Amino acid sequence: MRTMIPLRIFGILTNLVPDRDRRPLPQLSVILVQSVVLVLNSYRLHQMLQLVRDVKNRSTAICRWNG
C-alpha cells in the first residue's frame, strides 16, 4: 500500500503532460482515453488516501481501547 499512492500520483501527472513526441496533433480518441484514465486515477487516489486515514484512525482507537 505504501507504493500505490506515489504510483497513482505519477499516473495522474503522466495523464496531465501532453504526449507531443509521438504525434504533433493529438487525436480525439487519445484525449478521450487520457481523460477517462485521469478521472479513474484521481478517484482511486482518493480511495487510497481514505483507506490509509481510516486504518490509522482504527489502529489508534484500538490501541487506546486496549491500553
C-alpha positions as a printed Julia matrix, in Angstrom:
67×3 Matrix{Float64}:
   0.0    0.0     0.0
   2.98   2.27    0.57
   3.88   2.28   -3.12
   0.35   2.66   -4.5
  -0.08   6.32   -3.57
   3.11   7.54   -5.36
   2.19   5.38   -8.35
  -1.28   6.95   -8.54
   0.23  10.43   -8.33
   2.7    9.54  -11.09
  -0.17   8.19  -13.2
  -2.1   11.42  -12.77
   0.94  13.5   -13.7
   1.6   11.46  -16.82
  -2.01  11.97  -17.89
  -1.65  15.74  -17.48
   1.56  16.04  -19.51
   0.74  16.11  -23.19
   2.37  13.43  -25.32
   3.81  15.58  -28.1
   6.68  13.3   -29.03
   4.52  10.72  -30.78
   2.04  12.89  -32.65
   2.17  16.57  -33.5
  -1.65  16.8   -33.47
  -3.47  14.99  -30.65
  -6.28  12.74  -31.75
  -9.69  12.89  -30.15
  -9.58   9.22  -29.1
  -6.26   9.7   -27.27
  -7.6   12.75  -25.45
 -10.76  10.86  -24.5
  -8.85   7.86  -23.14
  -6.43  10.08  -21.22
  -9.36  11.98  -19.7
 -11.09   8.8   -18.56
  -7.88   7.38  -17.08
  -7.21  10.71  -15.32
 -10.61  10.58  -13.62
 -10.13   6.94  -12.63
  -6.65   7.55  -11.22
  -7.88  10.56   -9.26
 -10.77   8.59   -7.79
  -8.54   5.65   -6.87
  -6.02   8.02   -5.23
  -8.86   9.49   -3.17
  -9.92   5.97   -2.12
  -6.37   5.01   -1.14
  -5.92   8.15    0.96
  -9.25   7.48    2.67
  -8.24   3.89    3.37
  -4.91   4.93    4.89
  -6.65   7.53    7.06
  -9.32   5.05    8.21
  -6.75   2.36    9.07
  -4.7    4.89   11.03
  -7.78   6.06   12.95
  -8.88   2.49   13.71
  -5.45   1.44   14.91
  -5.18   4.37   17.32
  -8.71   3.68   18.62
  -7.86   0.0    19.22
  -4.62   0.94   20.98
  -6.47   3.32   23.29
  -9.19   0.74   23.95
  -6.66  -2.0    24.8
  -4.33   0.24   26.76
